[in-house]
Amino acid sequence: MSMNVNKAVSMAVFAAAGVYMGMKFFEPIVIEQLRKDGNLRTDIEVPQYDEEGNKLLDRGKQVTWEAIRKEKQAEEQLAESSVSKPVN
């Protein structure tokens, strides 16, 4: 019985992973084709993708780790400059 449960759980995990990865791969392709055909619904928000299939965030601006790091560094510099230094 335990062997059958392990097989069933393994199959469920691999099936779920396969469906998830398949949706992430085919989603930009399907959306672009629907847009070209004129069958894309306009009453719901549809995610935007760049030419490489990466999802665009923040109203068309691609959010990258580099942009996040620069923003964090700017916040840290602002915090350091606003800290009052003791006067001797």
C-alpha angles and dihedrals in degrees: 000000000000091000091054092049091051091051092048093048091047092050091048092051093048092045092050092047091048093050092047094049091044091053092049091050099045100036097084092043093052094045092051092049092049089050091051092048092048093239097113113120115242098193093074130054112256120197116248122230132195124231091275093054096254115143114248117224135190098036099313099327116122110231111215134179089248091058091048091051092050091049091050092049091050090051091049092049090049091050091049093049094048094051108103114238119218115255116221 
